[in-house]
């Protein structure tokens, strides 16, 4: 089984977001990813719930792709373990599974336990890129988004979870911190200079994210809604390659 590891080549650094509620909407996105030369897709919760995990994994396998189950699990340890095990036992299991890092130490430890047995990378989601700093401060008694991300990242590492989702703004802090610097970072909020911002609040370009230490870039609409998705994908891969070379 494929595994998410650091040091991926440029063409594997883009993970296309497949967020669809029907087979008819999902299939073109999966085909697009395959035709563009992608290796990984991020299958969103909407897709998993609408089609069911087994059918979602089957569709991904049919296109010759690997996938991250963006399930964003957030529950007690026993339920987290059951959810991780269910996804791990699919005929075409994901290479990574996301969970909210706010689920707590015991849930993070359970995810790590199953990940160690299966080779699937648990990925701790810190603060969603759609949430602005002022909202974080109002929710967490004045703590900034950056402070909260770092707190959650350190707790994830302590529990054995070495995969992370954070916004591009916090990535330099993750790489500068002794406890979190080696985490595998899957970074959303990526918008090429030629793409619209959309509903993301804390964003950056592919090149800047790579320079800041991103391992995998989550990109959806800038590719899926481009006039030529394959050309858009290749342009982003070229930008990544140039950033790595620099």
N, C-alpha and C positions, 0 to 999 in steps of 0.2 A: 504494500500500500504506500502511496505517495505520502510524504510528510512535509509540513511547513518548516523550513529551516532558514537561518540567516544566510546571506550571501547569494540570493537568487539572481539569475541573469536578468538583464533588462526586460526581455520579452515576457518574463514571468512575474514582474513586479506590479503588473496591473491586474486587479481582480474586479471583473465587471459585476456591478450590482444588478441582480435579477429580482426585481420587486414587481410581482404581477399576481393577479388574483384568479386568472384562468389559464388553462392550457394554451388557448389560442394566443394569449398575450405573452406567455412565458416562452413558448417554442421559438418565436422569431429572435428573442433576446439570446437564447442559448445557441441558436444557429449562428447568430451574429458573432458571438464570442468565439465559436469554433472557426468561422471563416476569417476572423481577424487574426487568428493565431494565438489566442489566449489559452492559458492552461487552467486557470482557476476562475470560478464564478462564486459570488456571494449570494446565497439563496436566502431571501428575506423571510421574516415570520409570516408575512401575508401569503407568500407562495407556499410555504410549508403547511399552513393551516388550510388553505383553499384546496390543495391537491392531496394533502397527506404526505408525511415524510417518505414513505416507501415509493410512492409515485414520483415525488419530486426527485428523489435520488436516482430512480430509473431513468427519468428524462435526462438528467445530467450525464449519466453513464452512456446513454445512447449517443450523445453528442461527443463522447470521448473526452469529457472534461472532469476535473476534480472540483470539489466544492467546499466552501465554508458554510455551515449551518448557522445563520445569523438568528438564532433562537432567542437570544437575550434572556436566558433563564434567570429567574430571580425568585428563589424559594428556599425553604429549609433544606438542610443537608440531605435528608432521605429522599425528598422529591427531586432535588438537583441530581442526585446519583441515579435515580430511576430514569430521569429524562436523558442524561448523558448516555446511560447504558442502552436505552432504546435507540438513540441515534447511532451509537457505535455498532449496534448489531444489524443495521440495515445491510442489504446485499451490496450496496455501493456506499460505504460509510463516508462521512465528511472527513476532511483533513484537519478541520478546526471547528470548534463550537464556541459561540459567544455566550457569556453570562454577565450579569451586572455585578461589578466588584462590590457593590453595596450589599450584596446578599449575606456577607459576613464570613468570618474565618472558617467555620465548620463547613459551609457550603463550598468555599473555595478549595479547602482541603479535599473534599469529596471529589470535586472536579479533577483536581490534580491526581488523585488516586486512580481514577478511571482512565485519565489521559496517559498515565505511566504504563498502564496495562495494555492499552490499545494503540498507542502511538498517535492518538488524536490530540491536537494542541488545544487546551482550554484557553480562551481569550477573554480577559476581563475588560468589560466596558466600563469606562470611568464616567465622564460627563458627556452627554450627547452634544454633537456639534451644533444642533439647532437651539441649544439653550445659551442665552447670553449671560455675561458675567453678572449683570445686575440681578438676574433671576436667581442665580446660584447664591449670591450674597443674601437675598431676601429669604431664601429657603433654608440656608445653613448658617444663620446668625452671623452674617458678615464675612464668612470665609469666601475667598475668591475662587473662581473656577480653577485657577492654576494650583492653589493650595489644596483644594479638594482632590484634584487629579493626582497630585503627588502623594497625598495621604492614602488614597485608594490603591495606587500603583505599588507603594511599599507594602501594604497589607497583602496584596495579591502575591508578591514575590515571597513574602514570609510564609504564605500558605502553599508555596510551590507552583503557583500559576505564573508562567513566564511569558504568556501572550497578553497583549495590551491593545486596547483601542482608546485613543485620545484624539483631541483636535490637533491640527498642525501647530497651533500656538504653544501647546505644552510640550511638544516633542523635544525641543532643545533642552528643556528642564529635565526630562526623562533621561536623556543621554548624558547630562552633566552630573547626575546623581549616582553616587557609588552603589546604591542598592538596586537601582532600576536600569542602569545604563546598558545591560545586556538583554533586556526584554525584547521579544519579537514584536515589533510595532506594526499593526495594521491600521492605516490612517485614512479616515474619511475626510470629507470637506476639501477634496482636491478639485480645483477648477483651473484648467488651462487659461492662459491670458485671453484666449479667443472665445471662451465660454461664458454664459450667464451665471450669476451667483446663485440663483434659485433660493431655496429656503434655508441654506446653511449660513451660520453667523460667523464661525471661526474657521477661515479657509486659507488656502495658499495654492501655489502652482505646483505641478509635478516636480519640476527641477528643484524648487526650494525645499520641498518635503524630503526629497532624496538627499540633498545636501545637509539637511538637519538630522538625517539618520533613519528615515522611514524604510521599512523592509517590504511592505506591500501597500499599494495605493488603491483604495476603494473608489471607483469611478463609475457613475451611472449615466446620467443624462447627457453629459458632454460627448459621450460616445454614442449612446443609444439614439439620441435625437439629432445627431449630426447628419448632413446630407449624404455623406459617405462614411458610415461607421467604421469600416475597416481602415480607411485612410486616417480617420481621427485616432484610432487605436495605434496605428503605426507612427503617427506624429508624436503621440505621447511616449511611446517606447523610445523613439529617437531622442526626445528631450531627456528621458531618464538616462539613456546611455551616455549622453553628453555630460550630464550632471555627475555620473559616476566617474567618468574619465577625468573630469575637472578636479 
